[in-house]
Structures are given as structure tokens and as C-alpha cells.
Amino acid sequence: MRVVFMGTPDFSVPVLEALVAAGHEIAAVYCQPPRPAGRGKKLRPTPVHARAKALGLEVRHPESLKTPESQADLAALNADVAVVVAYGLLLPQAILDAPKHGCLNIHASLLPRWRGAAPIHRAIMAGDAETGVCIMQMEAGLDTGPVLLREATPIGSEETTAQLHDRLSQMGAEAIVAALAKLSDLTPEPQPDQGVTYAHKIDKAEARVDWAEDAKDIDRKIRGLSPFPGAFIEYDGQRIKLLASRFVALNGAAGTLLDDAFTVACGTGAVQLTRLQRAGKSAQTAEEFLRGVPLTKGMSLL
């Protein structure tokens, strides 16, 4: 098929690669414009931009798709379909209608649960047992379109957003290739009105850990916010990011270390911290961290 690809971050890259490997003709790649990054604030192309260039594909990064010019430019590509995954711009109706088969979105949840910006984070933070990917026919509403194909997967008890992100990206790549191969045979299923939840954008204010909370909630917060923005505590004047953890069925005074393996008591239960990061430092295992910050059984992190 002749495909317009629309995506921006790392999550989208395996999808683009899979479409190329499957033999689809990529008419153009749309992504967000390069942004200032690093100490020198030089313009840095997005992950999709960089990969598309390496593949020899045409890259477009308009600031908006609302102008008649940008809409005419896309329509002139005469695409069979547009594949959209974490693109970052709202698509006006003229864009949705331009490809012959419309625009197909790869969404990282089991719709209608977790529509919106942060479905992977929210699924882990809510303690969901499973998640997945949906191939959805896009319409004007926020992730409201009918679903053409869905694939589910369990969420691991110690899985972080970073790990689940990579798994769902690969699942999405395989799912869109399968969907395009049998597109005419797929029946769009309208999303039910029951079970709708919204994965609101992560607010950094959510990231502070309160040891008085339930351990399962704290564990989910740590894993759900890893690696970004990273759940954190402040200890001895330093901000420490908590990047990985596991639930432990022990009890004690909230914030107290229950052993020398970084198990911390919570309001109910405990969490064992397994990966941490001090400000300005690289991420470390708990063992590596404790060599530089001597914390022992009975000490308090409050």
C-alpha cells in the first residue's frame, strides 16, 4: 500500500521500520519539527525524523496541519492510508479524509480504557493486570474511533513503563502490518460507552513519594513513572529518583529501612527499591547506590 506515516518519538520507530520491511511504499513521513536540545540548544531531529532519513524517506514536519497548504500537500500524496502513532498533532477532518482508507492509529491500550496521552503510565499506576494495543480508525474525537484489531498482553509484576513501552511498540508494529494485510476483511467495532477512562498527561507533581501510602500504590507509582519523570524522594538534601521496585509483604514504621537490601516500610506493606538515581548521576542498582550512600536497617528516609 502507499502509506503516509505520522509519528515522532522512539515508540513510533519500530512501526516505521516494520512498514518498510513489509514492502509498503512510504509516500512521506510526518513528524514533529526538530527542537532545541542539549547544553548547546542545537536543533535535534526527532527519533522518527532521524530513522526516516537513514531509510532514505521524505520527511515533513509542519508546525500545523490546519492550513489549506499543509492539507493540500498531504492530499497530493494520493495515499491509500495514513498510519499514525504518537504523532503529537491533532488531525483536522480534511487530513482524516485525505487517504483512501483514512487514518489508522496505533494506541497503546485496550480501548476504551486509557484514551489519551499517557496510557502506558496510567495502566501500571492503576494496577491493571493487562494492557495491549489497538488499531483504530481515527475520527475527530480523542481516541474514540472504531477498533479494527486489538492485541492484549499481561503487565509484569515488576514491569516499568520503559519496559512495557518497548514491548507495546513492537506489538503495535506487528499489529499494523497484520491489519494492513487484511484491511478489507476487518470489521470496525465501535467502542462501548462503558469502561471509558482517560490517561491524562503525567504531572510532575504526582511524582513525589509519600511513604505513608500503601506499598502497592507506591510500587505502581515507581514503576509507572520510570524512567520519566521518575518518582522521587528527598533525603539528606538530595533528590533521589526511584526507578524500579517490587512489593514486599512486610510491615514497619513508614519510611523505615527494614533490612540492608533497601526494603522500605510504607503505610501498609513495604517496597524493595532495586534501581535509583541521584541528581546529576547515572542510574544505579540498589547495591551500587548503597555503596555511596550508606543506609542500613532501622534508618529512616523521612
C-alpha positions in Angstrom: 0.0 0.0 0.0 1.0 3.6 -0.4 1.3 4.9 3.2 1.7 8.2 4.8 3.5 7.6 8.2 2.9 10.1 11.0 4.9 9.6 14.3 7.5 11.3 16.4 9.1 9.6 19.4 11.1 6.3 19.9 7.8 4.4 20.3 7.0 5.1 16.7 10.3 4.0 15.1 9.7 0.2 15.1 6.4 0.8 13.4 8.0 2.7 10.6 10.7 0.0 10.2 8.0 -2.7 10.1 6.1 -1.0 7.4 9.2 -0.6 5.3 10.2 -4.2 5.9 6.7 -5.4 4.9 7.2 -3.8 1.5 4.8 -0.8 1.8 5.6 2.3 -0.1 6.1 5.2 2.3 4.9 8.3 0.4 6.2 10.6 3.2 7.0 10.6 6.9 5.4 13.3 9.0 6.8 14.1 12.5 7.3 17.0 14.9 9.9 19.6 14.0 13.4 19.5 15.4 13.6 21.0 18.8 16.5 22.7 20.8 18.2 20.1 23.0 21.4 19.6 25.0 23.7 22.2 26.5 24.2 24.0 23.2 20.4 24.0 22.5 21.1 22.9 19.0 18.1 21.7 16.9 17.8 18.0 17.3 15.6 15.9 14.9 13.1 13.6 16.5 13.8 9.8 16.6 11.4 9.2 13.7 13.0 12.0 11.7 16.4 10.5 12.1 15.4 7.0 11.3 13.4 8.1 8.2 16.3 10.0 6.9 18.5 6.9 7.4 16.0 4.9 5.4 16.0 7.4 2.6 12.5 8.6 3.1 11.0 12.0 2.6 10.4 13.8 5.9 7.9 16.6 6.5 7.5 18.4 9.8 4.8 21.2 9.5 4.1 23.2 12.7 0.4 22.7 11.9 -1.9 20.7 9.7 -4.7 23.2 9.9 -3.6 25.4 6.9 -5.0 24.8 3.4 -1.4 24.4 2.1 -0.5 21.6 4.5 -3.7 19.8 3.8 -3.3 20.1 0.1 0.3 18.9 0.4 -0.8 15.7 2.2 -3.8 15.1 -0.2 -1.4 15.4 -3.2 0.4 12.3 -1.9 -2.6 10.2 -3.0 -2.0 7.7 -0.2 -4.0 4.6 0.4 -3.8 5.0 4.1 -2.1 7.1 6.9 -0.6 5.2 9.8 -0.5 7.4 12.9 1.4 6.5 16.1 2.3 9.1 18.8 2.5 11.9 16.2 1.7 14.8 18.6 -0.6 17.0 16.4 -4.4 16.9 16.2 -5.5 15.8 12.7 -8.2 18.1 11.1 -11.1 16.4 9.3 -9.5 17.2 5.9 -6.4 15.2 6.9 -8.5 12.3 8.3 -10.4 12.1 5.0 -7.5 12.5 2.6 -6.1 8.9 2.3 -8.3 6.4 0.5 -8.8 4.2 3.6 -8.5 7.1 6.1 -6.1 7.3 9.0 -5.3 4.3 11.3 -4.0 5.0 14.8 -1.9 2.6 16.9 -2.9 3.2 20.5 -1.1 1.6 23.4 -4.1 0.5 25.5 -7.2 -1.7 25.3 -9.7 0.9 24.3 -11.9 2.4 25.5 -9.7 2.1 28.7 -7.0 4.7 28.8 -7.8 7.0 25.9 -5.4 10.0 25.8 -1.8 10.9 26.3 -0.2 8.5 28.9 -1.9 5.1 28.6 1.2 3.1 29.5 2.0 5.0 32.6 -1.6 5.0 33.8 -2.2 1.3 33.2 0.8 0.4 35.5 -0.1 3.1 38.1 -3.7 1.8 38.3 -2.5 -1.8 38.8 -4.1 -3.1 35.6 -3.4 -6.8 35.1 -3.2 -6.4 31.3 -3.0 -3.9 28.5 -2.3 -4.0 24.8 -2.5 -2.2 21.5 -5.5 -1.3 19.3 -5.5 -0.4 15.7 -8.2 2.2 15.5 -9.9 4.1 12.6 -9.4 7.7 13.5 -12.2 10.2 13.8 -12.5 13.7 15.3 -12.8 12.6 18.9 -9.9 11.8 21.2 -9.2 8.1 20.6 -12.9 7.4 20.1 -12.8 5.7 16.7 -13.9 2.1 16.0 -11.3 -0.6 16.6 -10.1 -2.8 13.7 -7.8 -5.0 15.6 -6.7 -5.5 19.2 -3.9 -7.5 20.9 -3.7 -7.9 24.7 -0.7 -8.7 26.9 -0.3 -9.1 30.7 1.6 -6.5 32.7 4.5 -8.0 34.7 4.5 -7.6 38.4 7.9 -5.7 38.3 7.5 -4.2 34.8 8.3 -0.5 34.4 6.8 1.9 31.9 10.1 1.8 29.9 9.9 -2.0 29.6 6.2 -2.0 28.7 6.7 0.8 26.3 9.2 -1.2 24.3 7.0 -4.3 24.3 3.9 -2.4 23.1 5.9 -0.6 20.4 6.9 -4.0 18.9 3.3 -5.3 19.3 2.0 -2.2 17.6 4.4 -2.7 14.7 3.3 -6.3 14.2 -0.4 -5.4 14.6 -0.4 -2.7 12.0 1.4 -4.9 9.4 -1.2 -7.6 10.1 -4.1 -5.1 9.8 -2.9 -3.7 6.5 -2.5 -7.2 5.1 -6.2 -7.9 5.7 -7.7 -4.4 5.8 -10.6 -5.2 3.6 -11.6 -8.1 5.8 -11.6 -6.3 9.1 -14.8 -5.1 10.7 -14.6 -1.8 12.6 -16.0 -2.3 16.1 -17.4 0.8 17.8 -16.1 1.4 21.2 -18.5 0.7 24.0 -19.7 3.6 26.2 -18.9 1.5 29.3 -15.3 1.3 30.6 -14.1 4.7 29.2 -11.1 6.1 31.2 -8.7 8.9 30.3 -4.9 8.7 30.6 -4.3 12.3 31.4 -0.8 13.6 30.8 1.6 12.9 33.7 2.0 15.9 36.0 5.4 16.1 37.7 3.6 17.0 41.0 2.4 13.3 41.0 6.0 12.0 41.3 6.8 12.7 44.9 6.6 9.5 47.0 4.8 9.6 50.4 5.9 6.6 52.5 2.6 6.8 54.4 0.7 5.5 51.4 0.0 1.8 50.7 3.1 -0.1 49.4 1.3 -1.4 46.4 0.3 2.1 45.3 3.9 3.3 45.8 5.3 0.4 43.9 3.0 1.1 41.0 3.9 4.8 41.1 7.6 4.0 41.0 7.3 1.6 38.1 4.7 3.6 36.3 6.8 6.8 36.3 10.0 5.1 35.3 12.0 6.5 33.6 10.2 9.8 33.2 9.5 11.9 35.1 10.7 9.4 37.8 9.1 9.0 41.2 11.3 10.7 43.8 12.1 11.3 47.4 14.3 13.9 49.1 16.9 12.6 51.5 19.7 14.5 53.1 19.1 17.5 50.9 19.2 15.4 47.7 16.5 14.5 45.3 16.7 10.7 44.6 14.7 9.2 41.7 13.2 5.7 42.3 13.3 3.8 39.0 12.4 0.2 39.9 10.9 -1.6 42.8 9.0 -4.7 44.0 6.2 -5.1 46.6 7.2 -6.9 49.8 4.7 -8.3 52.4 6.5 -6.8 55.4 5.4 -4.1 57.8 7.0 -1.4 59.9 7.1 2.3 60.6 6.6 4.2 57.3 9.8 5.3 55.7 12.0 3.0 57.8 14.5 0.6 56.3 13.6 -2.9 57.2 16.8 -4.6 56.1 20.1 -3.8 54.4 18.7 -4.6 50.9 16.8 -1.3 50.6 13.3 -2.6 51.7 11.3 0.4 52.9 8.2 0.2 55.1 5.1 2.0 53.8 1.8 2.8 55.4 0.8 -0.8 54.7 3.4 -3.3 53.4 6.8 -2.4 52.0 8.7 -1.9 48.8 12.2 -3.0 47.9 13.9 -0.4 45.8 16.1 -2.0 43.1 17.2 0.9 40.9 17.8 4.5 41.8 19.3 7.7 40.6 20.9 10.7 42.4 20.7 14.1 40.8 23.5 14.5 38.3 24.4 10.9 38.4 23.7 7.8 36.3 21.1 5.3 37.3 22.4 2.6 39.7 21.3 -0.7 41.1 20.4 -0.6 44.8 23.7 -2.4 45.7 25.7 0.3 43.8 23.7 3.1 45.3 24.2 1.9 48.9 28.0 1.8 48.4 27.9 5.6 48.0 25.0 6.4 50.4 25.4 4.2 53.5 21.8 3.3 54.6 21.3 0.5 57.0 18.4 -1.4 58.7 16.5 0.8 61.1 17.3 4.1 59.5 14.5 6.4 58.3 14.2 8.0 54.9 11.8 10.7 56.2 
